[in-house]
Amino acid sequence: MFDPFSKIVYDYIGGIEDIKKSRVRTVIPASSSFTEDCARILRAVRIAARLGFSFTKETARSLKEFSSLVLTLDKGRILMEMNYMLAFGAAEASIRLLWKYGLLEILLPIQAAYFVSLGFRRRDKRSNLLLSLFANLDKLLAPDRPCHSSLWVSILAFHKALADQPRDPLVVATFCLAVHNGGCLSEAVCIAKIISQPYDSSFHEVLGPGNLLTDENVMDEVKDLADSVRTALSKMTDRAFVSQAMAKYPQAPHSDLVFISMALQERAEKIISCVTKGREKGFVPKRSNNINYESLAVGNLHEVRLMLSRVIFDTIYPPHLKNTNAKHANGRFT
């Protein structure tokens, strides 16, 4: 309790000590707290992810034990809590914690199945394409500079599409540029073909450079990727598909949870629609690379497209590889 007149904090529950030790603890016993209000499970993850805190042993144990209770929450409430996790600059940490404590297979079974397919352990410190995409999103966001939920939904769908069918890096680059420039594929191909920056070959979802000789071949592949993203969005909102996502892993809890609304799915589809429909009438390219966070937060289509393309491109073509390549070229590599 804070006394505003004396400016003194009266701590009756050991909160200050927990802050000093960077740990999250419930006020009452965790088992009672989470059964009393299971939304606290998601809030605990969100707080720990944003602050970089750990859980006390009792809290961690109860997170795992009562994780399935989140299925009783209203879908709108789940979407709100997931947005707090993924749209405010702590998405990667949130996903890692959801996976660590057995919540990812309940909330996002499709993404949990991806982790299992990679042999990704609960406490794994390694990264993968999904985590890298959200790590790059986090670099551009903050608690006071969030994105619209359609952006992180689009990232989930893009990753699902690429995981289902890996693509040539040229196709991914062209896709990014087409989203960025409002759908002009011919322009996107021309720019993508002169990219000298190396791509990250560590991702299983990105193929080695192929023999896409003609611009038409590349454009066809890019349109197919866009169609795959739309298909992924449909799968993410299909209860029957979601319920089978973890079917290969009988020990996993059953979940057919779909909290992404049809309206949100449609907004996400519109973000990548320009790739197949072509440049929209009245499109004006943005001259500045500065992010308009007010527009991003409310889901301005142009701003969200710019962010999506930037996040994907910086993940597949990491800036640090560009710098490394430059050092090699200049004979200054150390």
N, C-alpha and C positions, 0 to 999 in steps of 0.2 A: 504494500500500500504506500502511495506517495502523498506526503503532506505538502501541498503547494505553498503553504505559508512559511513553514520552517525549512522547506526544501530537503526533507529527510525521507528516505525510503525505509519503511518498516517491513522487513522480510520475515514472515512467520513460517515459511515452508522450505527454506533453503534455496530459493531461486537464484540469489546472487552467487552462491557457491557453484550452482549448476552452470551458470553463465561463465564463470571463471574456468570451469573444467570443460566447457564447450559440449555440454550434454543436454539432451531433451528428456524430461521426466514428467509424468502426469501428476497433477496435484493430489488426487486420490489414487489408490492402487490401480495400476493400469488395467487389470482385468475388469474392475468395476467401472472405470472410466470409459473403456471401449464398448462395453455392453450397454452402458447407459446412453451413449451417443456414439455410434460407430463412425460418424463423420470425423471424429477426432483421430481416427486411424490415418485418414488421408491428410488431415491438417498436420499431424505429427511428422509425416514424411515431408510435406511441403516445408515446414519450419526447419527441419534438419538439413534438407537439400539447400535451401537458401542461405543458411548460416554456416554450413559446413560442419554442423554438430553431429555427434554420435548419440545413440540411445543408451540409457541405463539398461542393465541386464534384464530387469523386470519388464521394462517397456518393450525391449526388443523381443522378449519371449512372448509377450501378449500380442504384439503386432502379428507374429506368425500364427499364434493360436486362434485369434479372432478375425483373421484376414477375410474370411468368407462372409462376414457380416456386412461388408460393404455392398453386397448384392441386394440387400434389403433397402438401400437408399434409393430415393427418387432419381431417375436418370438425369433430370435437369441438374440436380445437386451434384451428381458425379461429374457431369460435364463441367460445371463451375469449378469444382475442386481440381479437376485435371487441367483446366485452363490456368488456374493459379500456379500449377506446377510447371507447365510447359511454355507459358507465354511471357514469363517475367524474368528470364535470364538464368534459370536454374533447371533447365530441362534435362540435360545430361545427368546431373546428380540425382534428379528425381527418378529418372528411369532406372538408374543403377540401384537406388534404394528400393523401388518397387520390385525389381527383380530379386534383390537380396532377401527380401522378407516375404516372398511368395505372393505378392499382390499383382504382379504384371500378368500372370496367366489368368487372373480373374478379370482384370480391367481391360487388358489388351492381349488376348490369347494369340492373335496372329503374330504379334511382335515377340511374344514369349516363345512361340514355336521356332522362330528364327534364332533366338538365343540358344535354344536347346540343340538345334541343328548344327550350330557352330561348336558345340561342346563348351559353351560359355558357362563358367561356374558362378555360383551365387556371390562369391567374394572376388571374382575375377577383376584384376586391375587392368587387363588389356582393353583395347578398344575394338570397334568394328564400324562398318559404314553407318549403321543407324545411330550409334552413339556419336560418331564424328559429325554427322549432319546436325545433330542437336547441339553439339559443342560449338559449332560454328554459328548456329543461331544464337546461342547464349552470348557470344562475343558482341552481338549487336543489340542486345536487349538489357534491361535492368528493371528493378521493381517499379521505378517511375517512368519506364519507357517500354511498355509491353507491346506485343503484337496482337492482331486479331486471331481468334481461334482457327479461322480458315487456313492460316499459314501453316501451323503445326499439323493440322489434319492433312494438308497437301504434302507435307514432308513425309508423313507416315505412308501415304499412298504412293508417292514417288519411290520410296525405298522398297515397298512391297513389290511394285512393278519391276524394279531392277533386280531384286532378289529372285523373283520368279523367272526372269529372263535377262541374264547379264547382257550388257551392250558394249559396243565399241566406244572408246572414250570420245571419238569424233562425234558420234551420235549424241552422247550426253552433252558435249559442249554446244553443239548446234541447237539442241533442245533448250538449253539455258539461254542462249542468245535469242532464240525465237520468242521465248516467254518475255525476255527483257525488252525486245524491240517491238512488241505488240503483235507478232505473228508473221513477220516477213521472213519466210524460210530461205529464199534465195540469198538475201543479205546475210542471214545467219550462217549459211554454209560457207560463203566466201570468207567471212571473218574467222570461222572455226578452222578452216583449212590452213590458215597462216599462223595459228597458235604454235609457238615454239616452246612454250612452258611444258615441262614434263608432268604427266598425270601420276597419281598415286597408284602404283601397280599392286599394292598390298591388299586391295579390296577384291574379294571373290566375285563381287557383282559387276566388276569392270573387266571386259575382255582385253586381250592384247590387241594392238592395232590390226585391223583386217584389211581386206582389199575392196573397200568401198570406192571404186574408181570414179564413178560419175556423181555429179551433184544430185541427179534424180534418185540414185540409190540411197544416198544419205538422207534426202528428204523423205523418202518412203519409210526408212527406218525410224526417223524422228516422229513421223505421224503415227507409226505403229507403237512407239513408246508412249506417246500421248494417249492413245487408245488403251494401252495397258494401265496407265495411271487411272483412267476413268473406270476401268474394270476393277482395279484395286479398291477404289472408293466404294464401288457397289458391293464388293465382298466385305468390306469393313462395316457396312450397314445391313448385312444379310445375316440374320440370327442363325439360320441353318448352317451357313458357311463358318461363321464364328464358332459355333458349337463344336465343329469338327476340326478346328485348327490344331488342337492338342490331342487329337484322337490317337496318334501314334504313341503317345506317352500316357499309358493307363494310370500311372501314379499321380498325374496332374489332376487338380480339381476341375470338375466340369463347369464351364461357363459359356453361356450364350448371350452375354451382356452386350448390348449395342446402345451406347449413350450418345453417339453422333446423330444428330437430328437430320431429317431429310433436307431441311432448309440449309443446314451447315454443309451437307454433302453437295448441294447444288451450288453453293458459293465456292466451294473448293473446285468443283468441276469447271466453273466459269474462269477460274484463274488460268487453267491450261487450255481452254477452248480455242484461244487464238492460234495455237500451233496447227490445228487442223482446219480452222475456218479462215485463216489469213488475217492480215492486218485490218483492224476495225476502222470504220470511217471516223475521221476526226482525230485519229491518234497523233499525239504530239510527243516526241521523245523528250525525256527529262535531260536537261543540260548539266545538272549538278549531281554528284554522287552522294550528297548529303541526304540523310533519311528524314522524312517528314513524319515524326513519331505520332503526331495527332492524327494524320491520315491513316497511318499504319494501324493504330489502335482501333479505329472504327471500321477497318476493313476496306479502305479505298482500293479498288481493283488494281489500279496502276502501281500504287505503292507496294501492295502485297506481291504483285508479280516481280517487281524489281528485287524485293527481298528474297523471294523464293529462288530466283535465278542466281543471285549473289551467293546464297548459302550453298546451293548445290555446286556451283562452279568452284568456290573456294574449298570445298571438300574434295572434289575429284582432282582439282588442280591447285594443291595447297601452295600458298605464297612462299613457304619455307623451301619448297623444292625449286621454285623459281630462283630464289636467292642462292641455293646450293649450286644450281646449274650455272649461274653467273660467276660464282667463285671458281668453278672448274674452268670456265671459258677464259677467265682472267689470270689463271695460274695462281690463284690465291687460296685455293681450297686447303683447309687445315682440319 
